[in-house]
């Protein structure tokens, strides 16, 4: 889908090089005409910048079969343009499991994205950054950098990146807020976490609900509100309890894309945030007591012995 959106962006940009659209209606009519014609949105002879050519190749790289081929295409993209942020992202994901090496590649990707976008883009697109398709490789690189910093225990630096990413794109299409919440809890930055939870108060994700319950317990202890938050979290995904109480082993590999399988979501939450229940004095004991009070509303198989 992003590849198609990028092609629409290039088609519009190519048309605007000759003459600016006079209205959104004229632009939409142009796009409908292109789609109805059955011809490719992007003509083979369309003039592209080196970064645009490299990014076009990167969409092929992401879809390519086999790690060797994907890496080869990413390196070719960098030969076309050293400002291709997505090439660094792919190399970080495909060529190393070492967070130190990953950090270095993601840092290169962030710098490449900054060069490709230019300072004006950051000013003009702030607040809806992700909607402007050329920003996405940069955002992927910066999120990867924040994740590497988190894995290395450099939480304050990770927090700075995540905070700025949410300023650029508060709609948070990437799910930046979930790692941000973990970092804030880990650093005992509960006040800022409260503001973050309020900003995305309608988020139904299980890990968001469990985070909110733990945050409220840290702030107010056992109270009506913390009990209600925990009840909602358990209702949404009781599978978290099976992993949290050690009934099940954490899978060796958790899918990068979450939200489709409640079991994967539960395991991922415990991997990233389970230690915070143990770190918070009295929280784990409170959780166990609440489960016992709920009785039959939580299956025994979900909480372990």
C-alpha positions in Angstrom: 0.0 0.0 0.0 2.8 2.4 0.8 4.5 1.7 -2.5 1.3 2.6 -4.3 1.0 5.8 -2.2 4.6 6.7 -3.1 3.8 6.2 -6.7 0.8 8.6 -6.5 3.1 11.1 -4.7 5.6 10.8 -7.6 2.9 11.2 -10.2 1.5 14.3 -8.6 5.0 15.7 -8.2 5.9 15.1 -11.8 2.7 16.9 -13.0 3.5 19.8 -10.7 6.9 20.2 -12.2 5.2 21.3 -15.4 2.2 23.1 -13.9 0.7 23.4 -10.4 -2.7 21.9 -9.9 -5.2 24.8 -9.5 -7.4 22.8 -7.0 -7.8 19.5 -5.2 -10.6 18.7 -7.6 -8.2 19.0 -10.6 -5.6 16.8 -8.8 -8.2 14.2 -8.0 -9.5 14.2 -11.6 -5.9 13.7 -12.8 -5.5 10.7 -10.4 -8.8 9.1 -11.5 -7.8 9.5 -15.1 -4.5 7.7 -14.4 -6.2 4.9 -12.6 -8.9 4.4 -15.1 -6.4 4.3 -18.0 -4.9 1.1 -16.6 -1.4 2.5 -17.2 1.3 2.5 -14.4 0.9 5.5 -12.1 4.6 6.2 -12.6 5.9 6.3 -16.2 9.2 4.5 -16.8 10.7 7.7 -18.3 9.5 9.9 -15.4 12.3 12.1 -14.1 13.2 11.1 -10.6 15.8 12.4 -8.1 18.5 9.9 -6.9 16.6 9.5 -3.6 13.4 8.8 -5.4 15.1 6.2 -7.6 16.7 4.6 -4.5 13.4 4.5 -2.6 11.6 2.9 -5.6 14.2 0.2 -5.5 13.8 -0.2 -1.7 10.1 -1.1 -2.2 11.3 -3.9 -4.4 13.9 -4.9 -1.7 11.2 -5.1 1.0 9.2 -7.5 -1.2 12.2 -9.5 -2.5 12.5 -13.2 -1.5 15.5 -14.2 0.4 17.7 -12.2 2.8 20.6 -12.2 0.4 18.6 -10.5 -2.3 17.0 -7.9 0.0 20.5 -6.9 1.3 21.9 -6.8 -2.2 19.1 -4.4 -3.3 19.5 -2.2 -0.2 23.2 -1.8 -1.0 22.3 -0.9 -4.6 19.9 1.7 -3.3 22.7 3.3 -1.3 24.9 3.3 -4.4 22.1 5.3 -6.1 21.8 7.7 -3.1 23.5 7.7 0.3 20.4 9.6 1.5 18.2 6.5 1.2 17.1 6.0 4.9 15.2 2.8 4.2 18.3 1.1 2.9 19.9 1.5 6.3 16.8 0.3 8.0 16.8 -2.9 6.0 20.5 -3.5 6.6 19.9 -3.0 10.3 17.1 -5.5 10.3 18.7 -8.1 8.0 22.4 -8.0 8.7 22.8 -7.9 12.5 21.2 -8.8 15.8 23.7 -6.7 17.8 22.0 -3.6 19.1 25.3 -1.7 18.9 25.7 -2.4 15.2 22.0 -1.8 14.7 22.2 1.5 16.4 25.0 2.6 14.1 23.0 1.7 11.0 19.9 3.3 12.3 21.8 6.5 13.1 23.1 6.6 9.5 19.5 6.1 8.4 18.3 9.1 10.5 21.0 11.3 9.1 20.2 10.2 5.6 16.5 10.9 6.1 17.3 14.4 7.5 19.4 15.2 4.4 16.7 13.8 2.1 13.8 15.7 3.6 15.5 19.0 4.4 14.7 21.3 7.3 11.6 22.8 5.6 9.8 19.5 5.6 10.2 19.1 9.3 8.6 22.6 9.8 5.9 22.2 7.2 4.8 18.7 8.0 5.0 18.6 11.8 1.8 17.3 13.3 1.0 15.1 10.4 4.4 13.8 9.4 3.5 10.3 8.5 0.9 11.4 6.0 3.6 12.9 3.8 4.9 9.6 2.4 8.6 10.6 1.9 9.0 11.0 5.6 8.3 7.4 6.4 11.8 6.0 5.8 13.1 8.6 8.2 10.5 7.7 10.8 11.3 4.0 10.5 15.0 4.7 10.9 14.4 6.9 14.0 12.1 4.3 15.6 14.7 1.6 15.0 17.3 3.9 16.6 15.1 4.4 19.7 14.5 0.6 20.0 18.2 0.0 19.8 18.9 2.6 22.5 16.2 0.9 24.7 17.8 -2.5 24.2 21.2 -1.0 25.2 19.7 0.5 28.3 20.1 4.1 27.1 16.6 5.0 28.0 16.9 8.8 28.4 18.2 9.1 24.8 15.5 6.8 23.6 12.9 8.9 25.4 14.1 12.0 23.6 13.7 10.4 20.2 10.3 8.9 21.0 9.0 12.2 22.4 10.1 14.1 19.3 8.6 11.5 17.0 5.2 11.9 18.7 5.5 15.7 18.2 6.1 15.2 14.5 3.3 12.7 14.2 0.9 12.6 17.1 -1.4 10.2 15.2 1.4 7.7 15.9 0.8 5.3 13.0 3.9 3.3 14.1 2.9 2.6 17.7 5.7 4.7 19.1 3.7 5.4 22.3 4.0 1.8 23.5 7.8 1.8 23.8 7.6 5.4 25.1 5.4 4.3 27.9 7.7 1.4 28.8 10.7 3.8 28.9 8.8 6.4 31.0 7.8 3.7 33.5 11.3 2.3 33.7 12.6 5.8 34.4 9.9 6.6 37.0 8.7 9.4 34.9 5.1 8.8 36.0 3.8 12.4 35.5 4.7 12.4 31.8 3.4 8.9 31.4 0.0 10.1 32.8 0.0 12.8 30.1 0.8 10.2 27.5 -2.0 7.9 28.7 -4.5 10.8 28.6 -3.4 11.7 25.1 -4.3 8.2 23.8 -7.0 7.4 26.4 -9.2 5.6 23.9 -6.4 3.1 22.9 -7.9 -0.4 23.5 -4.6 -2.3 23.1 -4.1 -4.8 26.0 -0.6 -3.6 26.7 -1.8 0.0 26.9 -4.6 -1.1 29.4 -2.2 -3.0 31.6 0.3 -0.1 31.5 -2.5 2.3 32.6 -3.5 0.0 35.5 0.1 -0.2 36.7 0.6 3.5 36.4 -2.6 4.2 38.5 -1.4 1.7 41.2 1.9 3.5 41.3 0.2 6.8 41.7 -2.7 5.9 44.1 -2.2 2.3 45.3 -5.2 0.0 45.4 -8.2 2.2 44.7 -11.5 2.1 42.8 -9.9 3.5 39.6 -6.8 1.2 39.6 -9.1 -1.8 40.2 -11.3 -0.7 37.3 -8.4 -0.2 35.0 -6.9 -3.7 35.8 -10.3 -5.3 35.4 -10.6 -3.8 31.9 -7.1 -5.0 31.0 -7.8 -8.6 32.1 -11.1 -8.6 30.3 -9.4 -7.5 27.1 -6.5 -10.0 27.3 -6.3 -12.5 30.2 -3.5 -14.3 28.3 -1.1 -11.8 29.7 -1.5 -13.4 33.1 -0.3 -16.8 31.8 3.0 -15.4 30.8 3.3 -13.0 33.7 2.8 -15.7 36.3 5.1 -18.1 34.4 2.6 -20.7 33.4 3.8 -20.6 29.8 7.3 -20.1 28.3 7.8 -16.9 26.3 8.1 -17.9 22.5 11.6 -17.7 21.1 10.5 -15.3 18.4 7.6 -12.9 18.6 6.2 -11.5 15.3 7.3 -7.9 14.5 3.7 -7.0 13.6 1.3 -7.3 16.5 -2.4 -6.9 16.9 -3.5 -10.0 15.0 -3.0 -12.7 17.6 -3.9 -12.1 21.3 -1.3 -14.6 22.4 1.5 -12.8 20.6 0.3 -9.5 22.0 0.4 -11.0 25.6 3.8 -12.5 25.2 5.2 -9.2 23.8 3.8 -7.2 26.6 5.4 -9.4 29.2 8.7 -9.3 27.4 8.8 -5.5 27.3 6.9 -4.6 30.5 6.6 -7.6 32.8 9.6 -6.7 34.8 7.9 -3.4 35.8 5.2 -5.3 37.8 8.0 -6.8 39.8 9.9 -3.5 40.1 6.9 -1.7 41.5 6.6 -2.5 45.2 3.4 -4.4 45.9 2.2 -4.4 42.3 2.7 -8.1 41.6 1.0 -9.1 44.9 -1.9 -6.7 44.1 -2.3 -8.3 40.7 -2.5 -11.8 42.3 -5.0 -10.7 44.8 -7.2 -9.1 42.2 -7.1 -12.3 40.2 -8.2 -14.3 43.2 -11.1 -11.8 43.9 -12.3 -12.1 40.3 -12.4 -15.9 40.6 -14.3 -17.6 37.8 -14.1 -14.5 35.6 -10.5 -15.4 34.8 -9.8 -18.9 33.6 -7.3 -20.8 35.7 -5.4 -21.8 32.6 -4.7 -18.1 32.0 -3.0 -17.4 35.3 -1.0 -20.6 36.0 -0.7 -22.4 39.3 
